[in-house]
Amino acid sequence: MSNSDKPDAGTDYDALSDWAENEMTLPTKSATAKRGREAAAAGRALLDRVGGRPSLDPDAEPGSESPVRQVRLPKPLDARIDAIAEQQGRSRSAVLRDAVAEYADAHSANA
């Protein structure tokens, strides 16, 4: 996806963040483009001003944050998740959220 093919900023935050982190290119001699720690600090400041990313929970109060979980994966499983995300045109986070939801549904006390 080129800079001109970036996702719609108003609808698909996962695709937009994936594009910005992996595919967006900055002009090499830009006077305004930020890189590295400076870019990270500017991004955090912007998110603080606007209340952060929207919550994944549609019923969440404005400004609330979605919980974050981290998991270490074996390389072959990680590669499979990347392949699924690529095949479906989705972010790795979206694929993992769906997988965890399916597992929780199958293994919850109410199942």
GROMACS elastic network, one bead per residue, 0.5 to 0.9 nm:
[ bonds ]
;  ai    aj funct       b0    kb
    1     4     6  0.77634   500
    1     5     6  0.53188   500
    1     6     6  0.63995   500
    1     7     6  0.87456   500
    1    19     6  0.74074   500
    1    23     6  0.66326   500
    1    24     6  0.80706   500
    2     6     6  0.64902   500
    2    19     6  0.87436   500
    2    23     6  0.70617   500
    2    24     6  0.68184   500
    2    25     6  0.80387   500
    3     6     6  0.54737   500
    3    19     6  0.86800   500
    3    23     6  0.79943   500
    3    24     6  0.58786   500
    3    25     6  0.70370   500
    5     8     6  0.89868   500
    6     9     6  0.81560   500
    6    15     6  0.84380   500
    6    16     6  0.68532   500
    6    19     6  0.67396   500
    6    20     6  0.84555   500
    6    24     6  0.81861   500
    7    10     6  0.86308   500
    7    11     6  0.81423   500
    7    12     6  0.67132   500
    7    13     6  0.83235   500
    7    15     6  0.62409   500
    7    16     6  0.54110   500
    7    19     6  0.76539   500
    8    11     6  0.57804   500
    8    12     6  0.62971   500
    8    13     6  0.83321   500
    8    15     6  0.85879   500
    8    16     6  0.72843   500
    9    12     6  0.63464   500
    9    13     6  0.66309   500
    9    15     6  0.88455   500
    9    16     6  0.63607   500
   10    13     6  0.74897   500
   11    16     6  0.89098   500
   12    15     6  0.54801   500
   12    16     6  0.61761   500
   12    17     6  0.87027   500
   13    17     6  0.60026   500
   13    18     6  0.84108   500
   13    53     6  0.79685   500
   13    54     6  0.83754   500
   14    17     6  0.52733   500
   14    18     6  0.60784   500
   14    19     6  0.85286   500
   14    90     6  0.79441   500
   14    91     6  0.60911   500
   14    92     6  0.88715   500
   14    93     6  0.75926   500
   14    94     6  0.74821   500
   15    18     6  0.50666   500
   15    19     6  0.60465   500
   15    20     6  0.85645   500
   15    89     6  0.87400   500
   15    90     6  0.69620   500
   15    91     6  0.62343   500
   16    19     6  0.50818   500
   16    20     6  0.61258   500
   16    21     6  0.85675   500
   17    20     6  0.50305   500
   17    21     6  0.60005   500
   17    22     6  0.83809   500
   18    21     6  0.52015   500
   18    22     6  0.58521   500
   18    23     6  0.75352   500
   18    91     6  0.67628   500
   18    92     6  0.89155   500
   19    22     6  0.53429   500
   19    24     6  0.58531   500
   20    23     6  0.60437   500
   20    24     6  0.50195   500
   20    25     6  0.83422   500
   21    24     6  0.68829   500
   22    25     6  0.87215   500
   25    28     6  0.87704   500
   26    29     6  0.86112   500
   26    30     6  0.74939   500
   26    33     6  0.67557   500
   26    34     6  0.88099   500
   26    35     6  0.89681   500
   27    30     6  0.53393   500
   27    33     6  0.75724   500
   28    33     6  0.86764   500
   29    33     6  0.85140   500
   30    33     6  0.54762   500
   30    34     6  0.86084   500
   31    34     6  0.84931   500
   33    39     6  0.80823   500
   34    37     6  0.84518   500
   34    38     6  0.58970   500
   34    40     6  0.84431   500
   34    42     6  0.79929   500
   35    38     6  0.57820   500
   35    40     6  0.76349   500
   36    39     6  0.53318   500
   36    40     6  0.63181   500
   36    41     6  0.87635   500
   37    41     6  0.60782   500
   37    42     6  0.85091   500
   38    41     6  0.52177   500
   38    42     6  0.61860   500
   38    43     6  0.85947   500
   39    42     6  0.50880   500
   39    43     6  0.60521   500
   39    44     6  0.85994   500
   40    43     6  0.50853   500
   40    44     6  0.61899   500
   40    45     6  0.85998   500
   41    44     6  0.51645   500
   41    45     6  0.61520   500
   41    46     6  0.86158   500
   42    45     6  0.50860   500
   42    46     6  0.61707   500
   42    47     6  0.86645   500
   43    46     6  0.51089   500
   43    47     6  0.62024   500
   43    48     6  0.85716   500
   44    47     6  0.51028   500
   44    48     6  0.60848   500
   44    49     6  0.86480   500
   44    52     6  0.82674   500
   45    48     6  0.50509   500
   45    49     6  0.62865   500
   45    50     6  0.88379   500
   46    49     6  0.51276   500
   46    50     6  0.63790   500
   46    51     6  0.85124   500
   46    52     6  0.79143   500
   47    50     6  0.52279   500
   47    51     6  0.57798   500
   47    53     6  0.68241   500
   48    51     6  0.52180   500
   48    52     6  0.56443   500
   49    52     6  0.75155   500
   50    53     6  0.81767   500
   50    63     6  0.86068   500
   51    54     6  0.79080   500
   51    62     6  0.79713   500
   51    63     6  0.51641   500
   51    64     6  0.82041   500
   52    55     6  0.84872   500
   52    63     6  0.69264   500
   52    64     6  0.85352   500
   52    65     6  0.77524   500
   53    56     6  0.87909   500
   53    63     6  0.84010   500
   53    65     6  0.77633   500
   53    66     6  0.89169   500
   54    57     6  0.85202   500
   54    58     6  0.89793   500
   54    62     6  0.79857   500
   54    63     6  0.74931   500
   54    64     6  0.80909   500
   54    65     6  0.76146   500
   54    66     6  0.83548   500
   55    58     6  0.69697   500
   55    59     6  0.87561   500
   55    60     6  0.66259   500
   55    61     6  0.84414   500
   55    62     6  0.79020   500
   55    63     6  0.76642   500
   55    64     6  0.64321   500
   55    65     6  0.55762   500
   55    66     6  0.53039   500
   56    59     6  0.88523   500
   56    60     6  0.80591   500
   56    65     6  0.82302   500
   56    66     6  0.60452   500
   57    60     6  0.53099   500
   57    61     6  0.88761   500
   57    65     6  0.89648   500
   57    66     6  0.71522   500
   58    61     6  0.86132   500
   60    63     6  0.82918   500
   60    64     6  0.64202   500
   60    65     6  0.83391   500
   60    66     6  0.86570   500
   61    64     6  0.56346   500
   61    65     6  0.89278   500
   62    65     6  0.87547   500
   65    68     6  0.87257   500
   72    78     6  0.89913   500
   73    76     6  0.82029   500
   73    77     6  0.63851   500
   73    78     6  0.59509   500
   74    77     6  0.54871   500
   74    78     6  0.62404   500
   74    79     6  0.87289   500
   75    79     6  0.60797   500
   75    80     6  0.86159   500
   76    79     6  0.51042   500
   76    80     6  0.62837   500
   76    81     6  0.87865   500
   77    80     6  0.50017   500
   77    81     6  0.62867   500
   77    82     6  0.86602   500
   78    81     6  0.51581   500
   78    82     6  0.62766   500
   78    83     6  0.86731   500
   79    82     6  0.50259   500
   79    83     6  0.61458   500
   79    84     6  0.86538   500
   80    83     6  0.50263   500
   80    84     6  0.61921   500
   80    85     6  0.86102   500
   81    84     6  0.51092   500
   81    85     6  0.61472   500
   81    86     6  0.85482   500
   81    92     6  0.66420   500
   81    95     6  0.72373   500
   81    96     6  0.77198   500
   82    85     6  0.51315   500
   82    86     6  0.61009   500
   82    87     6  0.85217   500
   82    91     6  0.84355   500
   82    92     6  0.62671   500
   82    95     6  0.88868   500
   83    86     6  0.50870   500
   83    87     6  0.59950   500
   83    88     6  0.85209   500
   84    87     6  0.50632   500
   84    88     6  0.60711   500
   84    89     6  0.83254   500
   84    90     6  0.82456   500
   84    92     6  0.82054   500
   84    95     6  0.75461   500
   85    88     6  0.52176   500
   85    89     6  0.57672   500
   85    91     6  0.56231   500
   85    92     6  0.54752   500
   85    93     6  0.87206   500
   85    94     6  0.80898   500
   85    95     6  0.62462   500
   86    89     6  0.50263   500
   86    90     6  0.64569   500
   86    91     6  0.77307   500
   86    92     6  0.84009   500
   87    90     6  0.78902   500
   88    91     6  0.86594   500
   88    95     6  0.89360   500
   90    93     6  0.82578   500
   90    94     6  0.64798   500
   90    95     6  0.69881   500
   91    94     6  0.52689   500
   91    95     6  0.65082   500
   91    96     6  0.87453   500
   92    95     6  0.51368   500
   92    96     6  0.61362   500
   92    97     6  0.85715   500
   93    96     6  0.51084   500
   93    97     6  0.60476   500
   93    98     6  0.86244   500
   94    97     6  0.50925   500
   94    98     6  0.62605   500
   94    99     6  0.86282   500
   95    98     6  0.52762   500
   95    99     6  0.62203   500
   95   100     6  0.87194   500
   96   100     6  0.60846   500
   96   101     6  0.84633   500
   97   100     6  0.52321   500
   97   101     6  0.60845   500
   97   102     6  0.86188   500
   98   101     6  0.50553   500
   98   102     6  0.61320   500
   98   103     6  0.85960   500
   99   102     6  0.51832   500
   99   103     6  0.62229   500
   99   104     6  0.86248   500
  100   103     6  0.50589   500
  100   104     6  0.60369   500
  100   105     6  0.84855   500
  101   104     6  0.50807   500
  101   105     6  0.60229   500
  101   106     6  0.85391   500
  102   105     6  0.51182   500
  102   106     6  0.61579   500
  102   107     6  0.86143   500
  103   106     6  0.51457   500
  103   107     6  0.61002   500
  103   108     6  0.83475   500
  104   107     6  0.51500   500
  104   108     6  0.55658   500
  105   108     6  0.55343   500
  105   109     6  0.88525   500
  105   110     6  0.82666   500
  105   111     6  0.65291   500
  106   109     6  0.89279   500
  106   110     6  0.89429   500
  106   111     6  0.59909   500
  107   110     6  0.82350   500
  107   111     6  0.64166   500
  108   111     6  0.54149   500
